[in-house]
Amino acid sequence: MSIQSINVRNQFRGKIREIIEGPVVSEVDVETPHGIVTSVITTRSIRDLGLKPGVEVLALVKATEVSIAKI
């Protein structure tokens, strides 16, 4: 599968650094030039997509809300 175009504007290209696998959902850490992006997806999707550390991926972030806290 290849992506021709997509409406998600927040895209981060990177490589999978680590996968913390659970029975139903797993955490995927993606190393990008801007830092680590972590995604929680189903463990089944990890298997179906063949995701492993070192694989190049595109992290797509689409949110209806982004909160800001002053520190």
PDB file as gemmi writes it, atoms N, CA and C in Angstrom:
CRYST1    1.000    1.000    1.000  90.00  90.00  90.00 P 1                      
ATOM      1  N   MET A   1       0.841  -1.167   0.000  1.00  0.00           N  
ATOM      2  CA  MET A   1       0.000   0.000   0.000  1.00  0.00           C  
ATOM      3  C   MET A   1       0.891   1.237   0.000  1.00  0.00           C  
ATOM      4  N   SER A   2       0.507   2.238  -0.762  1.00  0.00           N  
ATOM      5  CA  SER A   2       1.221   3.509  -0.740  1.00  0.00           C  
ATOM      6  C   SER A   2       0.204   4.627  -0.573  1.00  0.00           C  
ATOM      7  N   ILE A   3       0.618   5.689   0.087  1.00  0.00           N  
ATOM      8  CA  ILE A   3      -0.255   6.826   0.306  1.00  0.00           C  
ATOM      9  C   ILE A   3      -0.011   7.833  -0.813  1.00  0.00           C  
ATOM     10  N   GLN A   4      -1.052   8.139  -1.569  1.00  0.00           N  
ATOM     11  CA  GLN A   4      -0.956   9.126  -2.641  1.00  0.00           C  
ATOM     12  C   GLN A   4      -1.107  10.538  -2.069  1.00  0.00           C  
ATOM     13  N   SER A   5      -2.109  10.713  -1.232  1.00  0.00           N  
ATOM     14  CA  SER A   5      -2.328  11.991  -0.566  1.00  0.00           C  
ATOM     15  C   SER A   5      -3.197  11.747   0.655  1.00  0.00           C  
ATOM     16  N   ILE A   6      -3.101  12.667   1.627  1.00  0.00           N  
ATOM     17  CA  ILE A   6      -3.857  12.504   2.862  1.00  0.00           C  
ATOM     18  C   ILE A   6      -4.122  13.884   3.437  1.00  0.00           C  
ATOM     19  N   ASN A   7      -5.238  14.036   4.144  1.00  0.00           N  
ATOM     20  CA  ASN A   7      -5.588  15.354   4.662  1.00  0.00           C  
ATOM     21  C   ASN A   7      -4.978  15.643   6.030  1.00  0.00           C  
ATOM     22  N   VAL A   8      -4.309  14.703   6.638  1.00  0.00           N  
ATOM     23  CA  VAL A   8      -3.691  14.925   7.942  1.00  0.00           C  
ATOM     24  C   VAL A   8      -2.438  15.775   7.754  1.00  0.00           C  
ATOM     25  N   ARG A   9      -2.394  16.923   8.390  1.00  0.00           N  
ATOM     26  CA  ARG A   9      -1.290  17.863   8.204  1.00  0.00           C  
ATOM     27  C   ARG A   9      -0.125  17.611   9.148  1.00  0.00           C  
ATOM     28  N   ASN A  10      -0.384  17.041  10.312  1.00  0.00           N  
ATOM     29  CA  ASN A  10       0.670  16.787  11.290  1.00  0.00           C  
ATOM     30  C   ASN A  10       1.256  15.401  11.050  1.00  0.00           C  
ATOM     31  N   GLN A  11       2.347  15.370  10.295  1.00  0.00           N  
ATOM     32  CA  GLN A  11       2.978  14.124   9.904  1.00  0.00           C  
ATOM     33  C   GLN A  11       4.434  14.133  10.355  1.00  0.00           C  
ATOM     34  N   PHE A  12       4.855  13.025  10.939  1.00  0.00           N  
ATOM     35  CA  PHE A  12       6.220  12.908  11.433  1.00  0.00           C  
ATOM     36  C   PHE A  12       6.841  11.626  10.892  1.00  0.00           C  
ATOM     37  N   ARG A  13       7.831  11.771  10.031  1.00  0.00           N  
ATOM     38  CA  ARG A  13       8.530  10.611   9.486  1.00  0.00           C  
ATOM     39  C   ARG A  13       9.577  10.175  10.508  1.00  0.00           C  
ATOM     40  N   GLY A  14       9.685   8.871  10.708  1.00  0.00           N  
ATOM     41  CA  GLY A  14      10.680   8.374  11.649  1.00  0.00           C  
ATOM     42  C   GLY A  14      10.821   6.872  11.570  1.00  0.00           C  
ATOM     43  N   LYS A  15      11.579   6.338  12.510  1.00  0.00           N  
ATOM     44  CA  LYS A  15      11.778   4.893  12.596  1.00  0.00           C  
ATOM     45  C   LYS A  15      11.291   4.409  13.946  1.00  0.00           C  
ATOM     46  N   ILE A  16      10.722   3.212  13.947  1.00  0.00           N  
ATOM     47  CA  ILE A  16      10.257   2.632  15.194  1.00  0.00           C  
ATOM     48  C   ILE A  16      11.461   2.359  16.082  1.00  0.00           C  
ATOM     49  N   ARG A  17      11.422   2.899  17.285  1.00  0.00           N  
ATOM     50  CA  ARG A  17      12.501   2.708  18.249  1.00  0.00           C  
ATOM     51  C   ARG A  17      12.209   1.530  19.172  1.00  0.00           C  
ATOM     52  N   GLU A  18      10.947   1.432  19.620  1.00  0.00           N  
ATOM     53  CA  GLU A  18      10.588   0.374  20.561  1.00  0.00           C  
ATOM     54  C   GLU A  18       9.107   0.071  20.455  1.00  0.00           C  
ATOM     55  N   ILE A  19       8.761  -1.189  20.687  1.00  0.00           N  
ATOM     56  CA  ILE A  19       7.361  -1.609  20.767  1.00  0.00           C  
ATOM     57  C   ILE A  19       7.181  -2.309  22.105  1.00  0.00           C  
ATOM     58  N   ILE A  20       6.252  -1.803  22.904  1.00  0.00           N  
ATOM     59  CA  ILE A  20       5.908  -2.451  24.174  1.00  0.00           C  
ATOM     60  C   ILE A  20       4.582  -3.153  23.934  1.00  0.00           C  
ATOM     61  N   GLU A  21       4.680  -4.458  23.734  1.00  0.00           N  
ATOM     62  CA  GLU A  21       3.523  -5.234  23.288  1.00  0.00           C  
ATOM     63  C   GLU A  21       2.681  -5.700  24.462  1.00  0.00           C  
ATOM     64  N   GLY A  22       1.375  -5.527  24.321  1.00  0.00           N  
ATOM     65  CA  GLY A  22       0.404  -6.028  25.289  1.00  0.00           C  
ATOM     66  C   GLY A  22      -0.504  -7.034  24.621  1.00  0.00           C  
ATOM     67  N   PRO A  23      -1.381  -7.678  25.392  1.00  0.00           N  
ATOM     68  CA  PRO A  23      -2.251  -8.694  24.802  1.00  0.00           C  
ATOM     69  C   PRO A  23      -3.270  -8.124  23.812  1.00  0.00           C  
ATOM     70  N   VAL A  24      -3.718  -6.889  24.037  1.00  0.00           N  
ATOM     71  CA  VAL A  24      -4.729  -6.291  23.165  1.00  0.00           C  
ATOM     72  C   VAL A  24      -4.203  -5.036  22.471  1.00  0.00           C  
ATOM     73  N   VAL A  25      -3.574  -4.139  23.233  1.00  0.00           N  
ATOM     74  CA  VAL A  25      -3.006  -2.917  22.655  1.00  0.00           C  
ATOM     75  C   VAL A  25      -1.519  -2.850  22.977  1.00  0.00           C  
ATOM     76  N   SER A  26      -0.790  -2.114  22.150  1.00  0.00           N  
ATOM     77  CA  SER A  26       0.658  -1.982  22.308  1.00  0.00           C  
ATOM     78  C   SER A  26       1.057  -0.526  22.122  1.00  0.00           C  
ATOM     79  N   GLU A  27       2.200  -0.153  22.717  1.00  0.00           N  
ATOM     80  CA  GLU A  27       2.769   1.177  22.530  1.00  0.00           C  
ATOM     81  C   GLU A  27       3.867   1.096  21.485  1.00  0.00           C  
ATOM     82  N   VAL A  28       3.861   2.040  20.570  1.00  0.00           N  
ATOM     83  CA  VAL A  28       4.886   2.108  19.539  1.00  0.00           C  
ATOM     84  C   VAL A  28       5.586   3.455  19.679  1.00  0.00           C  
ATOM     85  N   ASP A  29       6.880   3.435  19.970  1.00  0.00           N  
ATOM     86  CA  ASP A  29       7.680   4.658  20.050  1.00  0.00           C  
ATOM     87  C   ASP A  29       8.365   4.873  18.711  1.00  0.00           C  
ATOM     88  N   VAL A  30       8.132   6.055  18.134  1.00  0.00           N  
ATOM     89  CA  VAL A  30       8.715   6.402  16.842  1.00  0.00           C  
ATOM     90  C   VAL A  30       9.721   7.534  17.056  1.00  0.00           C  
ATOM     91  N   GLU A  31      10.964   7.307  16.660  1.00  0.00           N  
ATOM     92  CA  GLU A  31      12.023   8.316  16.751  1.00  0.00           C  
ATOM     93  C   GLU A  31      11.941   9.204  15.521  1.00  0.00           C  
ATOM     94  N   THR A  32      11.677  10.507  15.746  1.00  0.00           N  
ATOM     95  CA  THR A  32      11.594  11.467  14.653  1.00  0.00           C  
ATOM     96  C   THR A  32      12.676  12.528  14.860  1.00  0.00           C  
ATOM     97  N   PRO A  33      12.941  13.352  13.862  1.00  0.00           N  
ATOM     98  CA  PRO A  33      13.906  14.440  14.040  1.00  0.00           C  
ATOM     99  C   PRO A  33      13.489  15.434  15.130  1.00  0.00           C  
ATOM    100  N   HIS A  34      12.199  15.422  15.484  1.00  0.00           N  
ATOM    101  CA  HIS A  34      11.668  16.357  16.480  1.00  0.00           C  
ATOM    102  C   HIS A  34      11.508  15.714  17.858  1.00  0.00           C  
ATOM    103  N   GLY A  35      11.862  14.461  17.998  1.00  0.00           N  
ATOM    104  CA  GLY A  35      11.704  13.750  19.263  1.00  0.00           C  
ATOM    105  C   GLY A  35      10.894  12.481  19.081  1.00  0.00           C  
ATOM    106  N   ILE A  36      10.502  11.899  20.194  1.00  0.00           N  
ATOM    107  CA  ILE A  36       9.749  10.639  20.188  1.00  0.00           C  
ATOM    108  C   ILE A  36       8.256  10.918  20.092  1.00  0.00           C  
ATOM    109  N   VAL A  37       7.585  10.189  19.208  1.00  0.00           N  
ATOM    110  CA  VAL A  37       6.127  10.187  19.117  1.00  0.00           C  
ATOM    111  C   VAL A  37       5.682   8.794  19.519  1.00  0.00           C  
ATOM    112  N   THR A  38       4.745   8.720  20.470  1.00  0.00           N  
ATOM    113  CA  THR A  38       4.258   7.425  20.939  1.00  0.00           C  
ATOM    114  C   THR A  38       2.815   7.231  20.502  1.00  0.00           C  
ATOM    115  N   SER A  39       2.537   6.069  19.956  1.00  0.00           N  
ATOM    116  CA  SER A  39       1.193   5.722  19.526  1.00  0.00           C  
ATOM    117  C   SER A  39       0.744   4.455  20.249  1.00  0.00           C  
ATOM    118  N   VAL A  40      -0.523   4.411  20.622  1.00  0.00           N  
ATOM    119  CA  VAL A  40      -1.104   3.201  21.186  1.00  0.00           C  
ATOM    120  C   VAL A  40      -2.050   2.644  20.131  1.00  0.00           C  
ATOM    121  N   ILE A  41      -1.717   1.453  19.626  1.00  0.00           N  
ATOM    122  CA  ILE A  41      -2.534   0.807  18.597  1.00  0.00           C  
ATOM    123  C   ILE A  41      -2.759  -0.649  18.989  1.00  0.00           C  
ATOM    124  N   THR A  42      -3.656  -1.299  18.283  1.00  0.00           N  
ATOM    125  CA  THR A  42      -3.923  -2.697  18.623  1.00  0.00           C  
ATOM    126  C   THR A  42      -2.716  -3.566  18.278  1.00  0.00           C  
ATOM    127  N   THR A  43      -2.532  -4.580  19.073  1.00  0.00           N  
ATOM    128  CA  THR A  43      -1.442  -5.529  18.842  1.00  0.00           C  
ATOM    129  C   THR A  43      -1.657  -6.246  17.508  1.00  0.00           C  
ATOM    130  N   ARG A  44      -2.891  -6.465  17.162  1.00  0.00           N  
ATOM    131  CA  ARG A  44      -3.205  -7.089  15.873  1.00  0.00           C  
ATOM    132  C   ARG A  44      -2.705  -6.219  14.721  1.00  0.00           C  
ATOM    133  N   SER A  45      -2.880  -4.899  14.822  1.00  0.00           N  
ATOM    134  CA  SER A  45      -2.402  -3.992  13.770  1.00  0.00           C  
ATOM    135  C   SER A  45      -0.885  -4.038  13.657  1.00  0.00           C  
ATOM    136  N   ILE A  46      -0.193  -4.205  14.778  1.00  0.00           N  
ATOM    137  CA  ILE A  46       1.270  -4.313  14.745  1.00  0.00           C  
ATOM    138  C   ILE A  46       1.672  -5.526  13.910  1.00  0.00           C  
ATOM    139  N   ARG A  47       0.999  -6.628  14.143  1.00  0.00           N  
ATOM    140  CA  ARG A  47       1.297  -7.848  13.369  1.00  0.00           C  
ATOM    141  C   ARG A  47       0.909  -7.678  11.905  1.00  0.00           C  
ATOM    142  N   ASP A  48      -0.301  -7.139  11.651  1.00  0.00           N  
ATOM    143  CA  ASP A  48      -0.787  -6.981  10.276  1.00  0.00           C  
ATOM    144  C   ASP A  48       0.113  -6.062   9.451  1.00  0.00           C  
ATOM    145  N   LEU A  49       0.657  -5.016  10.082  1.00  0.00           N  
ATOM    146  CA  LEU A  49       1.521  -4.062   9.382  1.00  0.00           C  
ATOM    147  C   LEU A  49       2.989  -4.491   9.357  1.00  0.00           C  
ATOM    148  N   GLY A  50       3.318  -5.539  10.096  1.00  0.00           N  
ATOM    149  CA  GLY A  50       4.702  -6.003  10.144  1.00  0.00           C  
ATOM    150  C   GLY A  50       5.634  -5.005  10.828  1.00  0.00           C  
ATOM    151  N   LEU A  51       5.133  -4.325  11.853  1.00  0.00           N  
ATOM    152  CA  LEU A  51       5.929  -3.317  12.540  1.00  0.00           C  
ATOM    153  C   LEU A  51       6.959  -3.955  13.465  1.00  0.00           C  
ATOM    154  N   LYS A  52       8.191  -3.431  13.398  1.00  0.00           N  
ATOM    155  CA  LYS A  52       9.304  -3.910  14.214  1.00  0.00           C  
ATOM    156  C   LYS A  52      10.246  -2.730  14.423  1.00  0.00           C  
ATOM    157  N   PRO A  53      11.073  -2.769  15.470  1.00  0.00           N  
ATOM    158  CA  PRO A  53      12.071  -1.708  15.629  1.00  0.00           C  
ATOM    159  C   PRO A  53      12.934  -1.583  14.373  1.00  0.00           C  
ATOM    160  N   GLY A  54      13.199  -0.321  13.988  1.00  0.00           N  
ATOM    161  CA  GLY A  54      14.012  -0.053  12.805  1.00  0.00           C  
ATOM    162  C   GLY A  54      13.213   0.199  11.540  1.00  0.00           C  
ATOM    163  N   VAL A  55      11.920  -0.153  11.552  1.00  0.00           N  
ATOM    164  CA  VAL A  55      11.082   0.039  10.368  1.00  0.00           C  
ATOM    165  C   VAL A  55      10.731   1.518  10.236  1.00  0.00           C  
ATOM    166  N   GLU A  56      10.854   2.067   9.018  1.00  0.00           N  
ATOM    167  CA  GLU A  56      10.500   3.461   8.776  1.00  0.00           C  
ATOM    168  C   GLU A  56       8.988   3.591   8.645  1.00  0.00           C  
ATOM    169  N   VAL A  57       8.438   4.574   9.347  1.00  0.00           N  
ATOM    170  CA  VAL A  57       6.987   4.786   9.358  1.00  0.00           C  
ATOM    171  C   VAL A  57       6.681   6.276   9.268  1.00  0.00           C  
ATOM    172  N   LEU A  58       5.424   6.573   9.088  1.00  0.00           N  
ATOM    173  CA  LEU A  58       4.927   7.935   9.110  1.00  0.00           C  
ATOM    174  C   LEU A  58       3.893   8.006  10.222  1.00  0.00           C  
ATOM    175  N   ALA A  59       4.160   8.819  11.255  1.00  0.00           N  
ATOM    176  CA  ALA A  59       3.210   9.013  12.348  1.00  0.00           C  
ATOM    177  C   ALA A  59       2.280  10.155  11.944  1.00  0.00           C  
ATOM    178  N   LEU A  60       0.998   9.872  11.897  1.00  0.00           N  
ATOM    179  CA  LEU A  60      -0.005  10.855  11.501  1.00  0.00           C  
ATOM    180  C   LEU A  60      -0.804  11.245  12.739  1.00  0.00           C  
ATOM    181  N   VAL A  61      -0.842  12.539  13.041  1.00  0.00           N  
ATOM    182  CA  VAL A  61      -1.537  13.011  14.235  1.00  0.00           C  
ATOM    183  C   VAL A  61      -2.724  13.844  13.812  1.00  0.00           C  
ATOM    184  N   LYS A  62      -3.911  13.391  14.181  1.00  0.00           N  
ATOM    185  CA  LYS A  62      -5.125  14.144  13.902  1.00  0.00           C  
ATOM    186  C   LYS A  62      -5.896  14.228  15.212  1.00  0.00           C  
ATOM    187  N   ALA A  63      -6.042  15.426  15.717  1.00  0.00           N  
ATOM    188  CA  ALA A  63      -6.703  15.605  17.003  1.00  0.00           C  
ATOM    189  C   ALA A  63      -7.761  16.695  16.896  1.00  0.00           C  
ATOM    190  N   THR A  64      -8.821  16.528  17.641  1.00  0.00           N  
ATOM    191  CA  THR A  64      -9.843  17.547  17.667  1.00  0.00           C  
ATOM    192  C   THR A  64      -9.545  18.579  18.750  1.00  0.00           C  
ATOM    193  N   GLU A  65      -8.587  18.280  19.630  1.00  0.00           N  
ATOM    194  CA  GLU A  65      -8.246  19.203  20.693  1.00  0.00           C  
ATOM    195  C   GLU A  65      -6.762  19.089  21.031  1.00  0.00           C  
ATOM    196  N   VAL A  66      -6.115  20.210  21.174  1.00  0.00           N  
ATOM    197  CA  VAL A  66      -4.737  20.255  21.648  1.00  0.00           C  
ATOM    198  C   VAL A  66      -4.729  21.206  22.831  1.00  0.00           C  
ATOM    199  N   SER A  67      -4.347  20.691  23.998  1.00  0.00           N  
ATOM    200  CA  SER A  67      -4.318  21.506  25.209  1.00  0.00           C  
ATOM    201  C   SER A  67      -2.922  22.054  25.454  1.00  0.00           C  
ATOM    202  N   ILE A  68      -2.869  23.265  26.029  1.00  0.00           N  
ATOM    203  CA  ILE A  68      -1.625  23.912  26.365  1.00  0.00           C  
ATOM    204  C   ILE A  68      -1.637  24.217  27.859  1.00  0.00           C  
ATOM    205  N   ALA A  69      -0.542  23.909  28.544  1.00  0.00           N  
ATOM    206  CA  ALA A  69      -0.416  24.237  29.965  1.00  0.00           C  
ATOM    207  C   ALA A  69       0.810  25.107  30.144  1.00  0.00           C  
ATOM    208  N   LYS A  70       0.679  26.191  30.893  1.00  0.00           N  
ATOM    209  CA  LYS A  70       1.811  27.062  31.167  1.00  0.00           C  
ATOM    210  C   LYS A  70       2.655  26.418  32.254  1.00  0.00           C  
ATOM    211  N   ILE A  71       3.984  26.378  32.038  1.00  0.00           N  
ATOM    212  CA  ILE A  71       4.862  25.776  33.031  1.00  0.00           C  
ATOM    213  C   ILE A  71       5.826  26.805  33.597  1.00  0.00           C  
TER     214      ILE A  71                                                      
END                                                                             
